[in-house]
Amino acid sequence: MRKIFLISVIAILSIGIVNSAFPLPQSAFIRVVILPWKVNAEEGLKYLQGAVNDMLASRIGAEPSVEIVKESSMKSALSQYGSEGITEEIAKNIGREVHADYVIYGSITVIANSVSIDARTVAVKKVVSPNSFAAQGKGMENLVSMIDEMAKDTKAKILDAERITAEPTAPVASSEYTGKFVTREKAAETLKDDDFIIAEKTRAKGIWKSPQFDTAIKYIDIADVDGDGKNEIVMLDNHNLFIYRLNGQTLEIVKEFKGDVSVKNYSVSIADINHNGIPEIYITRMINDRLNSYVMEYQNGEFKIIASDLKWFMKAVNDPGTGPVLMGQRYSDVTGFFGAVQELAWKDGKLREVALADIPMGVNVYNFAIADLDKNGTTDIIALDERDYLHVYKKDKDGSWKEIWKSGEFYGGSLNRLELGTSSATHEASDFMDIKSRIVYADLDGDGLGEIVISRNDPGILGRYFKVVNSYDKGEIIDLTWEGNSLEENWKTKKINGYIADYVVNDIDNDGQKELVMAIVMDGGRGKSYIMAYKLKGR
């Protein structure tokens, strides 16, 4: 119970930063490196090392004049010292190698019900005594407040040593989406309790909810797939594909494609890549653990498979400058995504790789969106990393991609998962790789500026610090805009019971107005599911 409680509290505090905007690296002039903490505790508490480092990075790095050295750079420097314990001399050597001004390191000791922390901050370029911090208490629940106090103390002393006044962190009010856009000027106004109710009475407030499906929806997309001028909803569960149409308030089945237990569906994208006026449906699936994707198109009154046994994960990405682009990436049962992301196009009636995708290194086919954040005609990339932090990349003068911002809190959260290294004898996977949550970039309110729409699923008592999260109890959708050097929150939905498996922004009911459409799965993400749509009204 102590472990469960602590993970939950750490997760809440780690995502609860009032302003998650990290400063631009070029404007930061105090570089701080946080070394992995030594954890003196039973094996089940080793997760504390990553949790504590994340908390410190979020709190200390939130100061505009501070830049936290990337974890990859720190680990590379640290690797030279093997299993040696961290001493002041080693800490300074690591600091010099990563060009840091200060190095933070320490230990956590848990004995029975007693918890203590010991931390040191050493200056690399200044001749000053190390700053020490120690605290102890009873019960794991006190560890979070101890770490919080340590972060405040350390940041204050670093800024004092550099003769810098900390910027005040005035609370930033964030509106919750109520079926219409709320400007930041109105964000501080009090919202009524029934502004975002999930109930039958919500129809009058621009909210529509489907009947429950006896299956867990995995992925959805919306488009006019049969050329009749009305949008359809295409959705996948683990084995099957369904095409529906919303007629008034009634969801009507258009077509159903059944798959057996050997089929595992992963994603669906809809786009007119062959430019014949009818958008194609691109389905990524595996059959008997082998990638076997296919494409369907409506022809002569029926849906026909026009390409099959394709060896790519596929996703249609909207490029603000050129329109939809189909991306593909190959597969390895050891590493999951394999090789570079490729742009796919139709040549001589076949889908082919035509160019390398111009995206940052390490980004895969699913975890990014293309944007033009400054509306200056340049391409930016927004991406989720392995731990669900959000990054923004821009092109440097030499044409290379450069990370300019990273969130201090988690986003996304997916149960759409690849099982790697599956044994045919045991049917057990040796590792997992999540297909990350969708990132939507679109101008939702007609002001000419693009917004980022992204989900945040809450793992509840399991916390975000386990390697594999097996359930999500609640979720919300968040709208962000670029404010010159950071993404800032415009609005968010109230927490929704269940796991947000996928979402899309499109006109689900064919009335000319876009909706935020979500596929929600109950029972932690393993139970029945339903579709919910919110009317996106302009300001």
C-alpha positions as CSV (number, residue, x, y, z in Angstrom):
1,M,0.0,0.0,0.0
2,R,2.9,2.4,0.7
3,K,4.3,1.8,-2.7
4,I,0.9,2.3,-4.5
5,F,0.2,5.4,-2.6
6,L,3.6,7.0,-3.3
7,I,3.5,6.2,-7.1
8,S,0.0,7.8,-7.3
9,V,1.1,10.9,-5.4
10,I,4.4,11.3,-7.4
11,A,2.4,10.9,-10.7
12,I,-0.1,13.6,-9.6
13,L,2.6,16.1,-8.5
14,S,4.8,15.4,-11.5
15,I,2.1,16.3,-14.0
16,G,0.8,19.1,-11.9
17,I,3.3,21.8,-12.8
18,V,1.5,25.1,-13.2
19,N,3.6,26.2,-16.1
20,S,5.4,23.4,-18.0
21,A,7.1,25.7,-20.4
22,F,10.8,24.8,-20.6
23,P,13.0,27.7,-21.9
24,L,14.8,27.7,-25.1
25,P,18.2,26.1,-24.7
26,Q,19.9,29.1,-26.3
27,S,18.4,31.5,-23.7
28,A,19.3,29.3,-20.7
29,F,22.6,30.1,-19.1
30,I,22.7,27.9,-16.0
31,R,23.2,24.3,-17.0
32,V,22.3,21.7,-14.3
33,V,22.8,18.0,-14.5
34,I,20.9,15.6,-12.2
35,L,22.7,12.3,-11.7
36,P,20.8,9.1,-10.9
37,W,19.9,8.9,-7.3
38,K,21.2,6.0,-5.2
39,V,18.2,4.1,-3.7
40,N,18.9,2.1,-0.5
41,A,15.7,0.1,-0.3
42,E,14.1,-3.2,-1.1
43,E,14.0,-4.1,-4.8
44,G,10.4,-3.1,-5.3
45,L,11.2,0.5,-4.6
46,K,14.0,0.9,-7.2
47,Y,11.4,2.8,-9.4
48,L,12.0,5.8,-7.0
49,Q,15.2,6.6,-8.9
50,G,13.4,7.6,-12.1
51,A,10.5,9.2,-10.2
52,V,12.8,11.5,-8.2
53,N,14.9,12.6,-11.2
54,D,11.7,13.5,-13.1
55,M,10.4,15.5,-10.1
56,L,13.6,17.4,-9.7
57,A,14.0,18.1,-13.4
58,S,10.4,19.4,-13.6
59,R,10.7,21.7,-10.6
60,I,14.3,23.1,-11.1
61,G,14.0,23.2,-14.9
62,A,10.8,25.2,-14.8
63,E,13.0,28.3,-13.9
64,P,13.5,30.2,-17.3
65,S,17.2,30.7,-16.5
66,V,17.9,27.0,-15.9
67,E,18.5,24.3,-18.5
68,I,18.5,20.7,-17.4
69,V,21.2,18.6,-19.2
70,K,19.6,15.9,-21.3
71,E,19.5,12.4,-19.7
72,S,21.3,10.8,-22.7
73,S,24.2,13.2,-22.3
74,M,24.4,12.6,-18.6
75,K,24.4,8.8,-19.0
76,S,27.1,8.9,-21.6
77,A,29.4,10.8,-19.3
78,L,28.4,8.7,-16.3
79,S,29.2,5.4,-18.1
80,Q,32.9,6.1,-17.9
81,Y,32.8,5.4,-14.1
82,G,31.1,2.0,-14.2
83,S,29.7,1.0,-10.8
84,E,31.7,3.5,-8.8
85,G,29.9,5.5,-6.2
86,I,29.4,9.2,-6.9
87,T,31.9,11.4,-5.2
88,E,32.3,15.1,-5.4
89,E,35.3,14.7,-7.7
90,I,33.4,12.4,-10.1
91,A,30.4,14.7,-10.0
92,K,32.5,17.6,-11.1
93,N,34.2,15.6,-13.8
94,I,30.8,14.6,-15.2
95,G,29.7,18.2,-15.0
96,R,32.7,19.4,-16.9
97,E,32.1,16.8,-19.6
98,V,28.5,17.9,-20.2
99,H,29.4,21.6,-19.8
100,A,27.2,22.0,-16.7
101,D,27.4,24.7,-14.1
102,Y,26.0,22.6,-11.3
103,V,25.7,18.9,-10.5
104,I,23.0,17.4,-8.2
105,Y,23.3,13.9,-6.8
106,G,22.2,12.1,-3.7
107,S,20.5,9.1,-2.1
108,I,17.2,7.8,-0.7
109,T,17.2,5.4,2.2
110,V,14.1,3.5,3.2
111,I,14.3,1.3,6.4
112,A,11.0,-0.1,7.6
113,N,8.8,3.0,8.1
114,S,11.7,5.5,8.1
115,V,12.6,7.5,5.0
116,S,15.6,9.8,4.6
117,I,17.2,11.7,1.7
118,D,20.7,13.2,1.4
119,A,21.5,15.4,-1.5
120,R,24.5,17.5,-2.6
121,T,24.8,20.2,-5.2
122,V,28.3,21.0,-6.4
123,A,29.4,23.9,-8.5
124,V,31.6,23.0,-11.4
125,K,32.9,26.4,-12.5
126,K,32.8,28.3,-9.2
127,V,35.0,27.7,-6.1
128,V,32.3,27.4,-3.5
129,S,31.4,24.8,-0.9
130,P,28.9,22.1,-1.9
131,N,25.3,22.7,-0.9
132,S,24.0,19.9,1.3
133,F,20.4,19.0,2.0
134,A,19.1,16.3,4.3
135,A,15.7,15.4,5.6
136,Q,14.0,12.4,7.2
137,G,10.5,11.4,8.2
138,K,8.1,8.6,8.9
139,G,6.1,7.0,6.1
140,M,6.6,7.0,2.3
141,E,3.9,9.6,1.9
142,N,6.4,12.2,3.3
143,L,9.0,11.5,0.7
144,V,7.2,13.6,-2.0
145,S,7.1,16.7,0.2
146,M,10.8,16.1,1.2
147,I,11.8,16.0,-2.5
148,D,9.7,19.0,-3.2
149,E,11.4,21.0,-0.4
150,M,14.8,19.9,-1.6
151,A,14.1,21.1,-5.1
152,K,13.0,24.5,-3.9
153,D,16.1,24.8,-1.6
154,T,18.5,23.7,-4.3
155,K,17.0,26.0,-7.0
156,A,17.1,29.0,-4.6
157,K,20.7,28.5,-3.6
158,I,21.8,28.0,-7.3
159,L,20.0,31.2,-8.3
160,D,21.4,33.1,-5.3
161,A,25.0,31.9,-6.1
162,E,24.4,33.2,-9.7
163,R,22.8,36.4,-8.4
164,I,19.6,35.8,-10.3
165,T,16.2,36.6,-8.9
166,A,13.7,33.7,-9.4
167,E,10.8,34.6,-11.7
168,P,7.4,34.6,-9.8
169,T,5.2,31.6,-10.7
170,A,1.8,33.2,-10.8
171,P,-0.9,30.6,-11.3
172,V,-2.1,30.3,-14.9
173,A,-5.8,29.6,-15.0
174,S,-6.9,27.0,-17.6
175,S,-10.4,26.7,-18.8
176,E,-12.1,23.4,-19.3
177,Y,-13.8,22.9,-22.6
178,T,-17.6,23.3,-22.4
179,G,-18.8,22.7,-26.0
180,K,-17.5,26.1,-27.1
181,F,-14.1,27.8,-27.1
182,V,-13.1,29.8,-24.1
183,T,-10.5,32.5,-24.5
184,R,-7.6,32.8,-22.1
185,E,-9.1,36.1,-21.0
186,K,-12.2,34.3,-19.8
187,A,-10.3,31.3,-18.4
188,A,-10.5,32.5,-14.8
189,E,-14.3,32.6,-14.9
190,T,-16.0,29.9,-12.7
191,L,-17.5,27.0,-14.7
192,K,-20.8,25.5,-13.8
193,D,-20.8,21.9,-12.6
194,D,-23.0,20.7,-15.5
195,D,-20.9,22.4,-18.3
196,F,-19.3,19.1,-19.1
197,I,-21.6,16.3,-17.9
198,I,-21.4,12.8,-19.4
199,A,-25.1,11.9,-19.3
200,E,-28.2,11.5,-21.5
201,K,-29.2,15.1,-20.8
202,T,-26.0,16.5,-22.4
203,R,-27.4,16.4,-25.9
204,A,-28.6,20.0,-25.6
205,K,-25.1,21.0,-24.7
206,G,-23.6,19.7,-28.0
207,I,-22.5,16.3,-26.7
208,W,-23.4,13.0,-28.4
209,K,-22.8,9.5,-27.0
210,S,-23.2,6.2,-28.8
211,P,-24.6,3.0,-27.4
212,Q,-21.9,0.7,-25.9
213,F,-20.1,-1.7,-28.1
214,D,-19.3,-5.2,-26.7
215,T,-15.7,-4.8,-27.7
216,A,-12.7,-2.5,-27.0
217,I,-12.3,0.1,-29.8
218,K,-8.6,0.5,-30.7
219,Y,-8.5,3.2,-33.4
220,I,-10.9,5.4,-35.3
221,D,-10.9,7.8,-38.3
222,I,-13.6,9.8,-40.0
223,A,-14.0,10.7,-43.7
224,D,-16.3,10.3,-46.7
225,V,-15.1,6.9,-47.7
226,D,-17.9,6.0,-50.2
227,G,-18.2,9.3,-52.1
228,D,-21.7,10.1,-51.1
229,G,-20.8,13.5,-49.6
230,K,-21.3,12.3,-46.0
231,N,-18.7,11.3,-43.6
232,E,-18.4,7.8,-42.2
233,I,-16.8,6.5,-39.0
234,V,-14.2,3.8,-39.5
235,M,-13.1,1.9,-36.4
236,L,-11.0,-1.0,-35.4
237,D,-11.1,-3.4,-32.5
238,N,-8.4,-6.0,-32.1
239,H,-9.7,-8.3,-34.9
240,N,-12.4,-6.5,-36.8
241,L,-13.1,-3.4,-38.9
242,F,-16.4,-1.5,-38.8
243,I,-17.8,1.3,-40.9
244,Y,-20.6,3.4,-39.4
245,R,-22.6,6.5,-40.3
246,L,-24.3,8.8,-37.8
247,N,-27.8,9.4,-39.1
248,G,-29.4,12.1,-36.8
249,Q,-28.8,10.6,-33.4
250,T,-28.6,7.0,-34.6
251,L,-25.4,5.2,-35.4
252,E,-26.0,2.9,-38.4
253,I,-23.7,0.1,-39.6
254,V,-22.5,0.5,-43.2
255,K,-20.1,-2.4,-43.4
256,E,-18.4,-4.9,-41.1
257,F,-15.2,-6.9,-41.9
258,K,-14.6,-9.8,-39.5
259,G,-11.2,-11.1,-38.7
260,D,-10.2,-14.3,-36.7
261,V,-8.0,-14.5,-33.7
262,S,-4.8,-14.6,-35.8
263,V,-5.5,-11.0,-36.8
264,K,-4.3,-8.1,-34.6
265,N,-5.3,-4.6,-35.8
266,Y,-3.2,-1.6,-34.9
267,S,-4.3,1.5,-36.8
268,V,-6.5,2.9,-39.5
269,S,-5.9,6.1,-41.5
270,I,-8.0,7.6,-44.3
271,A,-6.6,9.8,-47.0
272,D,-6.8,10.2,-50.8
273,I,-3.2,9.4,-51.6
274,N,-3.9,8.1,-55.1
275,H,-5.7,11.4,-55.9
276,N,-8.8,9.8,-57.6
277,G,-11.3,11.6,-55.5
278,I,-12.2,8.7,-53.1
279,P,-10.1,8.4,-50.0
280,E,-8.5,5.1,-49.3
281,I,-8.6,3.3,-46.0
282,Y,-5.1,2.2,-44.8
283,I,-5.2,-0.5,-42.2
284,T,-2.1,-1.7,-40.2
285,R,-2.5,-5.2,-38.9
286,M,-0.5,-8.4,-38.1
287,I,-1.5,-11.9,-39.0
288,N,0.2,-14.6,-37.0
289,D,2.6,-12.0,-35.6
290,R,3.7,-11.0,-39.1
291,L,3.0,-7.5,-40.5
292,N,0.3,-7.8,-43.1
293,S,-1.2,-4.4,-43.7
294,Y,-3.7,-3.6,-46.5
295,V,-5.6,-0.9,-48.3
296,M,-9.3,-0.7,-49.1
297,E,-11.2,1.7,-51.4
298,Y,-14.8,2.1,-52.4
299,Q,-15.2,1.0,-56.1
300,N,-18.3,0.2,-58.1
301,G,-20.6,0.2,-55.1
302,E,-18.4,-1.9,-52.7
303,F,-15.3,-1.7,-50.6
304,K,-12.5,-3.6,-52.3
305,I,-9.0,-4.4,-51.2
306,I,-6.6,-2.7,-53.6
307,A,-3.3,-3.6,-51.9
308,S,-2.5,-6.3,-49.3
309,D,0.3,-8.1,-47.5
310,L,2.1,-4.8,-47.1
311,K,5.1,-4.7,-44.8
312,W,4.7,-1.3,-43.3
313,F,3.0,0.3,-40.3
314,M,1.0,3.1,-42.1
315,K,-0.3,6.5,-41.0
316,A,-1.6,9.4,-42.9
317,V,-0.1,12.7,-41.6
318,N,-1.4,16.1,-42.5
319,D,1.3,18.5,-43.7
320,P,0.0,22.1,-43.3
321,G,1.9,23.0,-46.5
322,T,1.0,20.2,-48.8
323,G,-1.9,18.2,-47.3
324,P,-2.1,14.5,-46.4
325,V,1.0,12.4,-46.7
326,L,1.2,8.7,-46.1
327,M,4.0,7.5,-43.9
328,G,5.3,4.0,-43.5
329,Q,7.8,2.1,-41.4
330,R,9.0,-1.4,-41.5
331,Y,8.9,-4.0,-38.6
332,S,11.3,-6.1,-36.6
333,D,10.0,-8.6,-34.0
334,V,13.0,-7.6,-31.9
335,T,13.0,-3.8,-32.0
336,G,9.4,-3.1,-33.2
337,F,9.7,-0.2,-35.6
338,F,12.6,-0.9,-38.0
339,G,14.5,1.5,-40.2
340,A,13.7,5.0,-41.2
341,V,10.2,6.4,-41.6
342,Q,9.4,6.5,-45.4
343,E,6.9,8.6,-47.4
344,L,4.7,6.2,-49.4
345,A,2.9,7.0,-52.7
346,W,1.2,5.1,-55.5
347,K,3.4,4.4,-58.5
348,D,2.1,2.2,-61.4
349,G,-0.8,1.0,-59.3
350,K,1.4,-0.1,-56.4
351,L,2.2,1.5,-53.0
352,R,5.9,2.2,-52.9
353,E,8.5,4.0,-50.7
354,V,9.3,7.2,-52.5
355,A,11.4,9.3,-50.0
356,L,12.8,9.4,-46.5
357,A,10.5,11.3,-44.2
358,D,12.1,14.6,-43.1
359,I,11.7,14.1,-39.3
360,P,14.0,14.1,-36.3
361,M,16.1,11.0,-35.5
362,G,14.3,8.5,-33.3
363,V,10.8,9.6,-34.2
364,N,8.6,6.7,-35.4
365,V,5.7,6.6,-37.8
366,Y,3.1,7.0,-35.1
367,N,4.4,9.4,-32.4
368,F,4.6,12.7,-34.3
369,A,2.6,15.4,-36.1
370,I,3.7,18.0,-38.6
371,A,3.0,21.7,-37.8
372,D,3.7,25.2,-38.7
373,L,3.7,26.7,-35.2
374,D,4.8,30.2,-36.1
375,K,2.7,30.4,-39.3
376,N,5.8,31.4,-41.3
377,G,5.8,28.5,-43.8
378,T,8.4,26.4,-42.0
379,T,7.9,22.9,-40.8
380,D,7.9,21.9,-37.2
381,I,7.6,18.5,-35.6
382,I,5.6,17.7,-32.4
383,A,6.4,14.3,-30.9
384,L,5.9,12.1,-27.9
385,D,9.0,10.3,-26.5
386,E,9.1,6.8,-25.0
387,R,8.0,8.2,-21.6
388,D,5.2,10.3,-23.0
389,Y,6.8,13.7,-22.7
390,L,6.0,16.1,-25.5
391,H,8.7,17.6,-27.6
392,V,8.9,20.4,-30.2
393,Y,11.5,20.3,-32.9
394,K,12.5,23.1,-35.4
395,K,15.1,23.2,-38.2
396,D,18.5,24.7,-37.3
397,K,20.4,26.9,-39.8
398,D,22.3,23.9,-41.1
399,G,19.1,22.0,-41.9
400,S,19.3,19.6,-38.9
401,W,16.4,19.1,-36.5
402,K,16.8,20.7,-33.0
403,E,14.7,20.2,-30.0
404,I,13.6,23.6,-28.7
405,W,11.1,22.6,-26.0
406,K,10.1,19.6,-23.9
407,S,7.1,19.3,-21.6
408,G,7.5,18.9,-17.9
409,E,4.5,16.7,-17.7
410,F,3.2,13.5,-19.3
411,Y,0.7,13.4,-22.2
412,G,-0.8,10.5,-24.2
413,G,-0.9,7.1,-22.6
414,S,-1.6,4.1,-24.8
415,L,-2.7,0.4,-24.5
416,N,-2.3,-0.1,-28.3
417,R,0.8,-2.2,-27.9
418,L,3.2,-4.2,-30.0
419,E,4.4,-7.5,-28.4
420,L,8.0,-8.0,-29.3
421,G,9.9,-11.2,-29.4
422,T,6.8,-13.4,-29.1
423,S,7.5,-17.1,-28.8
424,S,5.4,-19.3,-31.0
425,A,5.6,-22.0,-28.3
426,T,4.6,-20.0,-25.3
427,H,2.8,-17.1,-27.0
428,E,4.4,-14.8,-24.4
429,A,6.1,-11.5,-25.4
430,S,9.5,-10.7,-24.1
431,D,9.0,-6.9,-24.4
432,F,6.4,-4.3,-25.5
433,M,6.3,-1.1,-27.6
434,D,3.4,1.3,-27.4
435,I,1.8,2.8,-30.5
436,K,1.6,6.3,-29.1
437,S,-1.5,8.4,-28.8
438,R,-2.6,10.6,-31.8
439,I,-1.4,14.2,-31.9
440,V,-3.8,16.5,-33.8
441,Y,-2.7,19.8,-35.3
442,A,-5.5,21.9,-36.7
443,D,-7.0,25.4,-36.6
444,L,-10.1,24.7,-34.5
445,D,-11.5,28.2,-33.9
446,G,-10.8,29.8,-37.3
447,D,-8.2,32.4,-36.0
448,G,-5.6,31.2,-38.5
449,L,-3.4,29.7,-35.8
450,G,-3.0,26.0,-35.4
451,E,-3.6,24.2,-32.1
452,I,-2.4,20.9,-30.8
453,V,-5.0,18.5,-29.4
454,I,-3.7,15.6,-27.4
455,S,-5.0,13.2,-24.8
456,R,-3.8,12.4,-21.3
457,N,-4.8,9.1,-19.9
458,D,-4.4,8.6,-16.1
459,P,-3.0,5.2,-15.0
460,G,-4.4,5.7,-11.5
461,I,-2.7,3.8,-8.7
462,L,-0.2,2.2,-11.1
463,G,1.5,5.4,-11.9
464,R,3.6,6.4,-14.9
465,Y,6.8,5.1,-13.6
466,F,6.4,1.4,-14.4
467,K,7.8,0.2,-17.6
468,V,4.4,-1.2,-18.7
469,V,1.1,0.4,-17.7
470,N,-1.7,-2.1,-18.0
471,S,-4.7,0.1,-17.4
472,Y,-6.0,3.7,-17.5
473,D,-8.9,4.7,-15.3
474,K,-9.6,8.2,-16.5
475,G,-8.7,10.4,-19.4
476,E,-8.9,14.0,-20.7
477,I,-8.3,15.9,-23.9
478,I,-6.1,19.0,-23.8
479,D,-5.8,21.8,-26.3
480,L,-2.4,23.6,-26.6
481,T,-1.1,26.5,-28.6
482,W,2.5,27.7,-29.3
483,E,3.3,30.9,-27.5
484,G,6.7,31.7,-29.2
485,N,8.9,29.4,-27.0
486,S,6.5,27.0,-25.4
487,L,3.2,25.1,-25.7
488,E,0.6,26.5,-23.3
489,E,-2.8,25.1,-22.4
490,N,-5.9,26.7,-23.8
491,W,-8.6,24.3,-22.5
492,K,-9.1,20.8,-21.5
493,T,-12.1,18.5,-21.0
494,K,-13.2,17.4,-17.6
495,K,-11.8,13.9,-16.6
496,I,-13.7,11.2,-18.4
497,N,-14.1,7.8,-16.7
498,G,-12.4,5.2,-18.9
499,Y,-9.4,5.0,-21.3
500,I,-9.4,7.3,-24.3
501,A,-8.2,4.8,-27.0
502,D,-8.2,7.3,-29.9
503,Y,-9.8,10.6,-31.0
504,V,-10.2,12.6,-34.1
505,V,-11.4,16.1,-35.0
506,N,-13.9,16.0,-37.9
507,D,-17.5,16.4,-38.8
508,I,-19.1,13.2,-37.5
509,D,-22.8,14.3,-38.0
510,N,-22.4,16.0,-41.4
511,D,-23.8,19.4,-40.2
512,G,-20.8,21.4,-41.4
513,Q,-19.3,21.8,-37.9
514,K,-16.3,19.8,-36.6
515,E,-16.6,17.7,-33.5
516,L,-14.0,16.3,-31.1
517,V,-14.7,12.6,-31.4
518,M,-13.4,10.1,-28.8
519,A,-13.3,6.3,-28.5
520,I,-13.6,5.5,-24.8
521,V,-13.0,2.1,-23.4
522,M,-14.3,1.2,-19.9
523,D,-12.8,-1.1,-17.2
524,G,-9.3,0.4,-17.4
525,G,-9.1,0.0,-21.2
526,R,-10.1,-3.7,-21.5
527,G,-13.9,-3.6,-21.4
528,K,-16.8,-2.3,-23.4
529,S,-16.5,0.9,-25.3
530,Y,-18.4,3.8,-26.9
531,I,-17.9,6.9,-29.0
532,M,-18.5,10.4,-27.7
533,A,-18.5,13.6,-29.7
534,Y,-18.3,17.2,-28.6
535,K,-19.4,20.1,-30.8
536,L,-16.6,22.4,-31.6
537,K,-18.2,25.8,-31.8
538,G,-16.3,28.9,-32.9
539,R,-15.8,31.8,-30.6
